[in-house]
Amino acid sequence: MKISIRTRSTGRRRTSAAVALGAVLALTATACGDDGSGAGGDEGAEGSGKGKIVFWDNNGGVRTDVWKEIIADFEKANPDIDVEYVGIASTEYQSKVDTAIQGGGLPDVGGVGAAMLAGFSAQNALEPLDERLAKSSLNDKLNKDMVESLKAAGGGDGTLYSVPTSANNGVLYYRTDLFQKAGLKEPATWDAFYEAAEKLTNTGKNEFGYTIRGGAGSIAQALDAMYGQSGITSFWDSSGEKTTVNDPKNVEALEKYAALYKKVTPAADLNNDFTKMVAQWDSGTIGMLNHNLGSYQDHVKAFGADKFRGIPQPTGPGGKRVQVSNPVDGIGLFKSSKNKEAAWKFIEFAVSHEENSKFNESAGQVPANLEAAKDAWISKAEPTKLAADALTDGSTTIVQLPYYLPDWNTISKADNEPNFQKVLLGKMSAEEFLDTLADQLNKAQAEWNEQKKG
C-alpha cells in the first residue's frame, strides 16, 4: 500500500532530543505492517529472516523503477521474503521519518543518506551496522571513503548506521550545440561560466545562459557556487567553532552569483526545485545547468549525448577547484524492525555487485560497491567518469558540510531557503543572509560540541 501524504516544513529548529512534529501523518499499521511498526528507541527483533519487510525509498518517483527491479531480483533469490515498496519524494522523506519515529510506523529498512543521518541516529532510530557489515559478504567490498563519510555523518560516535550505495557529485551541464554556435569555449573556469551566461542570453527570444535553483535544495547549490569562487577550503575556521560561510570572500561570491537571477536566468527559477529546474533545461534553450550526476540520463533522453556535456564544477584562479561535499546515499536498518534478519539480507543484496551497478547506472552515480565501480558502463557515462576522476586525482578540494549536526537539514532547508529567495529578489543582502546562516550554524556547532563533552 503506497503512502501519499503531503507535509509542510516549519522553521522551528530541531535539537538532537526532539523533533517538531509538523503536520499530522496518517501512517497506519496497515500501511506499514506489524513488522515495521514502532517508534525510535524500540529495540525490535531479529525475526525469522522470512516473511514481510517494508522498504521506504527516499527518492520515490525518481528511483522507483530501478528499486522495483532490485526488489524483484531479491524476491526471486529469496522467495520466502516479501518486500513492500513505499516511494516517498525526497522533499518529504525526512519529515515522514521524523514523524514516524515519534508516533510509530517506521519501515524495516529505508534510504538514509548522510544529510539526514545525524537527525535519525540522534533519536535512536537506527540500528548500528558495524558488526553486521564485518560478518557480511560486503565486508572490504565497499568504498572506504563512502563508509567513513557515513560514519562521520552519524553524529560523531564513529558508528555506521547506513550502508553506502552511491556518491553523487556536482556537475556543470552545458549545451555544446549552443556554445559552438556562439563561439564560446567550455565553461571550465568561473570566468568562462559568467561570460557564457551573459552571451547566451536573449530574453526577447526566451533564451537564457543559465538556470539558477531558487526553490527546494537551493542552499547547497548556492554554497557550492560560493566556495567554488572564493577558494575557501574549510567550512569552519581554525578554531572549529565559527563557520566560514560569511567570510567576505564568500559574501562577494554570493552577490555575484545571485545577481544572475532574471538577468541571465528565467524568472521561474525563483521557485524551481531540482525536478522543475531539470525539466526546464531539458525542454528549453538554456545554456547551462548546475545539478549532479543524478539527472544525466534525463538529459540524454532530452538531447541525445551529442548536444550537451557534464563536467566537474568550474575552477577558480590558478586552476584550483573547490566544491562542497555531496552527501553519500545509503540504506539504513531501523531499530524498531521486527524482522531485522530479513531486512539486513535485503541491504546486502541491494549493495551487491550486480544490483549496486544496476542502481547506479540508472542513477548515473558513483557505485559504493568496488566491483560495481569497475563496470564498463562508467567509462561510457562521461559525467560519472569525470566526477570519479576529479574526486580521486587530486584536482579537487572538498569542503565538508556538517551533516553530523542534527540541525543541519533544518538550517539548510526550512530556515534559510525563503531567505535565499529574498536575496534573489533583492529584498535581503547576501551579507545579511550569510550572517544569519552563520549565526545559526555557530550555535548548532556549539550545542553539538557541548553534547560531545557530556
ZAMARGU-4260 file (C-alpha; in steps of 0.2 Angstrom, whole numbers, plus 5000, padded with zeros to 4 digits):
<rodrens>
0) 5000/5000/5000 | 5008/5016/4995 | 5008/5031/5007 | 5005/5048/4999 | 5004/5062/5011
5) 5010/5080/5010 | 5018/5089/5024 | 5023/5107/5027 | 5040/5111/5033 | 5042/5123/5048
10) 5055/5135/5053 | 5057/5128/5071 | 5074/5121/5074 | 5076/5103/5079 | 5088/5098/5093
15) 5095/5081/5095 | 5082/5076/5108 | 5066/5082/5100 | 5059/5085/5083 | 5045/5097/5078
20) 5031/5085/5073 | 5024/5097/5059 | 5008/5091/5050 | 5000/5075/5056 | 5004/5060/5045
25) 4992/5045/5043 | 5005/5032/5044 | 4994/5017/5050 | 4999/4999/5055 | 4990/4993/5039
30) 5001/5004/5028 | 5017/4998/5035 | 5013/4981/5043 | 5017/4974/5060 | 5035/4970/5055
35) 5039/4989/5053 | 5030/4997/5067 | 5037/5005/5082 | 5045/5022/5087 | 5063/5027/5089
40) 5071/5018/5104 | 5060/5002/5101 | 5073/4988/5100 | 5063/4977/5088 | 5068/4959/5085
45) 5079/4949/5073 | 5064/4939/5067 | 5064/4923/5057 | 5073/4930/5042 | 5057/4926/5032
50) 5040/4935/5029 | 5037/4953/5025 | 5048/4968/5026 | 5044/4986/5022 | 5056/4997/5012
55) 5055/5016/5011 | 5063/5024/4996 | 5070/5041/5000 | 5069/5047/4981 | 5052/5040/4976
60) 5046/5043/4959 | 5064/5047/4953 | 5071/5030/4958 | 5055/5019/4959 | 5058/5009/4943
65) 5076/5003/4947 | 5071/4999/4965 | 5057/4989/4959 | 5069/4979/4948 | 5080/4976/4963
70) 5066/4971/4974 | 5060/4959/4960 | 5078/4951/4959 | 5078/4950/4978 | 5062/4941/4979
75) 5067/4929/4966 | 5083/4925/4975 | 5073/4925/4992 | 5056/4918/4989 | 5052/4917/5007
80) 5054/4936/5009 | 5041/4949/5003 | 5046/4967/5001 | 5033/4981/5001 | 5040/4996/4992
85) 5034/5013/4998 | 5041/5028/4987 | 5042/5044/4996 | 5048/5061/4987 | 5065/5067/4993
90) 5057/5083/4999 | 5045/5074/5010 | 5056/5060/5016 | 5064/5067/5032 | 5048/5074/5039
95) 5039/5057/5036 | 5053/5048/5045 | 5054/5060/5059 | 5035/5059/5062 | 5036/5040/5062
100) 5050/5040/5074 | 5039/5050/5086 | 5022/5041/5083 | 5026/5024/5076 | 5025/5017/5059
105) 5043/5016/5054 | 5048/5004/5040 | 5061/4990/5042 | 5073/4997/5030 | 5074/5013/5021
110) 5085/5026/5012 | 5097/5035/5024 | 5109/5047/5016 | 5122/5057/5025 | 5112/5073/5025
115) 5098/5066/5037 | 5109/5053/5046 | 5113/5063/5061 | 5095/5068/5065 | 5089/5050/5064
120) 5103/5042/5074 | 5101/5056/5087 | 5083/5050/5090 | 5090/5032/5092 | 5080/5026/5077
125) 5094/5017/5068 | 5102/5000/5071 | 5121/5000/5072 | 5128/4991/5057 | 5147/4989/5060
130) 5146/4971/5067 | 5134/4965/5053 | 5145/4973/5040 | 5160/4965/5047 | 5152/4947/5046
135) 5144/4951/5029 | 5149/4947/5011 | 5150/4965/5008 | 5165/4967/5020 | 5180/4975/5012
140) 5170/4977/4996 | 5163/4994/4999 | 5172/5011/4995 | 5181/5015/5011 | 5179/5034/5009
145) 5160/5032/5007 | 5159/5021/5023 | 5169/5034/5033 | 5159/5048/5026 | 5143/5040/5033
150) 5152/5036/5049 | 5157/5054/5051 | 5139/5060/5047 | 5131/5049/5060 | 5133/5061/5075
155) 5151/5059/5079 | 5152/5042/5088 | 5160/5034/5073 | 5146/5021/5072 | 5140/5015/5055
160) 5121/5017/5054 | 5119/5017/5035 | 5127/5006/5021 | 5133/5017/5007 | 5125/5014/4990
165) 5132/5028/4980 | 5141/5045/4979 | 5135/5060/4970 | 5144/5075/4963 | 5141/5092/4957
170) 5141/5094/4938 | 5140/5109/4927 | 5130/5103/4912 | 5131/5114/4896 | 5123/5114/4879
175) 5138/5110/4867 | 5127/5115/4852 | 5123/5132/4859 | 5141/5135/4865 | 5148/5130/4847
180) 5135/5142/4839 | 5140/5156/4850 | 5159/5153/4848 | 5161/5150/4866 | 5174/5139/4875
185) 5169/5126/4888 | 5164/5134/4904 | 5178/5125/4914 | 5183/5141/4924 | 5171/5153/4933
190) 5176/5167/4922 | 5171/5157/4907 | 5155/5152/4916 | 5150/5170/4918 | 5155/5175/4901
195) 5144/5161/4893 | 5129/5165/4904 | 5129/5183/4898 | 5132/5179/4880 | 5119/5165/4878
200) 5105/5176/4885 | 5092/5184/4874 | 5077/5187/4885 | 5067/5193/4870 | 5069/5175/4862
205) 5067/5167/4879 | 5085/5161/4878 | 5095/5161/4894 | 5113/5157/4898 | 5109/5148/4915
210) 5096/5142/4926 | 5098/5145/4945 | 5090/5135/4959 | 5079/5146/4969 | 5067/5133/4977
215) 5069/5117/4987 | 5088/5112/4988 | 5094/5130/4984 | 5106/5132/4999 | 5118/5118/4994
220) 5119/5124/4976 | 5122/5142/4982 | 5136/5136/4994 | 5144/5126/4980 | 5145/5142/4969
225) 5151/5152/4984 | 5166/5141/4989 | 5170/5137/4971 | 5173/5155/4968 | 5181/5161/4984
230) 5193/5146/4985 | 5190/5144/5004 | 5193/5126/5008 | 5186/5123/5025 | 5168/5125/5032
235) 5175/5130/5049 | 5189/5142/5054 | 5204/5135/5063 | 5195/5135/5080 | 5182/5123/5073
240) 5169/5134/5081 | 5165/5148/5069 | 5159/5144/5051 | 5167/5152/5036 | 5150/5154/5026
245) 5150/5173/5030 | 5168/5176/5026 | 5169/5192/5015 | 5176/5182/5000 | 5160/5171/5001
250) 5149/5186/5003 | 5156/5193/4987 | 5154/5177/4978 | 5136/5175/4983 | 5132/5193/4977
255) 5139/5189/4960 | 5130/5173/4959 | 5113/5179/4965 | 5114/5194/4953 | 5112/5181/4939
260) 5094/5179/4943 | 5082/5186/4930 | 5097/5194/4921 | 5103/5178/4913 | 5090/5166/4920
265) 5071/5163/4919 | 5060/5171/4932 | 5053/5154/4936 | 5069/5149/4944 | 5064/5158/4960
270) 5053/5143/4965 | 5061/5129/4955 | 5067/5113/4964 | 5078/5101/4955 | 5064/5092/4946
275) 5057/5108/4939 | 5074/5115/4935 | 5080/5100/4926 | 5064/5099/4916 | 5065/5117/4911
280) 5083/5114/4905 | 5079/5099/4895 | 5064/5107/4886 | 5071/5124/4883 | 5086/5134/4876
285) 5096/5137/4892 | 5115/5136/4891 | 5120/5129/4907 | 5113/5120/4922 | 5121/5115/4939
290) 5115/5099/4946 | 5123/5082/4950 | 5125/5066/4941 | 5108/5060/4945 | 5100/5070/4931
295) 5112/5064/4917 | 5100/5051/4910 | 5086/5064/4909 | 5097/5075/4898 | 5102/5060/4887
300) 5083/5057/4884 | 5080/5076/4880 | 5095/5080/4869 | 5105/5064/4865 | 5123/5063/4871
305) 5130/5074/4857 | 5121/5090/4862 | 5127/5093/4880 | 5142/5088/4891 | 5143/5087/4910
310) 5159/5092/4918 | 5166/5095/4935 | 5162/5112/4943 | 5172/5126/4936 | 5190/5130/4943
315) 5195/5147/4950 | 5211/5157/4948 | 5226/5146/4946 | 5216/5131/4941 | 5210/5127/4959
320) 5193/5118/4960 | 5184/5119/4977 | 5167/5111/4979 | 5156/5107/4994 | 5153/5089/4998
325) 5138/5080/4990 | 5130/5068/5003 | 5134/5050/5001 | 5117/5040/5000 | 5114/5024/5009
330) 5102/5011/5016 | 5098/5010/5035 | 5090/4997/5046 | 5078/5004/5058 | 5080/4998/5076
335) 5061/4995/5078 | 5061/4982/5064 | 5053/4966/5070 | 5062/4957/5056 | 5080/4963/5056
340) 5087/4947/5049 | 5077/4948/5033 | 5079/4967/5032 | 5098/4965/5033 | 5098/4952/5019
345) 5089/4965/5008 | 5103/4978/5012 | 5116/4965/5007 | 5108/4961/4991 | 5104/4979/4986
350) 5123/4984/4988 | 5130/4968/4980 | 5140/4970/4964 | 5126/4967/4951 | 5112/4976/4960
355) 5123/4991/4965 | 5129/4993/4947 | 5111/4992/4941 | 5106/5005/4953 | 5120/5017/4949
360) 5119/5015/4931 | 5101/5021/4932 | 5105/5035/4944 | 5121/5040/4935 | 5131/5040/4951
365) 5147/5033/4958 | 5144/5015/4965 | 5149/5011/4983 | 5152/4993/4978 | 5171/4992/4972
370) 5167/4978/4959 | 5152/4988/4953 | 5164/5004/4951 | 5174/4994/4938 | 5160/4990/4927
375) 5160/4996/4909 | 5145/5007/4909 | 5155/5020/4920 | 5168/5024/4906 | 5153/5027/4894
380) 5144/5039/4906 | 5156/5054/4904 | 5150/5064/4918 | 5151/5050/4930 | 5169/5045/4924
385) 5174/5064/4925 | 5167/5065/4943 | 5176/5050/4949 | 5192/5056/4941 | 5190/5073/4949
390) 5187/5066/4966 | 5202/5055/4965 | 5216/5064/4955 | 5220/5077/4967 | 5212/5091/4957
395) 5198/5095/4968 | 5197/5101/4986 | 5181/5096/4995 | 5173/5107/5008 | 5165/5095/5020
400) 5147/5101/5025 | 5142/5097/5043 | 5130/5083/5040 | 5134/5077/5058 | 5124/5092/5065
405) 5106/5086/5070 | 5100/5104/5065 | 5109/5104/5048 | 5094/5099/5037 | 5083/5111/5046
410) 5095/5126/5045 | 5100/5122/5027 | 5082/5120/5021 | 5067/5126/5030 | 5076/5140/5040
415) 5085/5148/5025 | 5078/5143/5008 | 5065/5158/5010 | 5079/5170/5014 | 5089/5165/4999
420) 5073/5169/4988 | 5074/5186/4996 | 5092/5188/4991 | 5087/5183/4973 | 5073/5196/4973
425) 5085/5210/4981 | 5075/5211/4997 | 5089/5204/5008 | 5108/5207/5005 | 5120/5192/5003
430) 5129/5198/5018 | 5113/5198/5029 | 5108/5181/5023 | 5125/5173/5026 | 5127/5182/5043
435) 5110/5174/5048 | 5115/5157/5042 | 5132/5158/5051 | 5124/5163/5067 | 5113/5148/5067
440) 5127/5136/5062 | 5139/5143/5075 | 5125/5140/5088 | 5122/5122/5082 | 5140/5118/5082
445) 5142/5125/5100 | 5127/5114/5105 | 5135/5099/5097 | 5152/5102/5105 | 5143/5103/5122
450) 5134/5086/5119 | 5150/5078/5115 | 5158/5084/5131 | 5143/5077/5141
</rodrens>
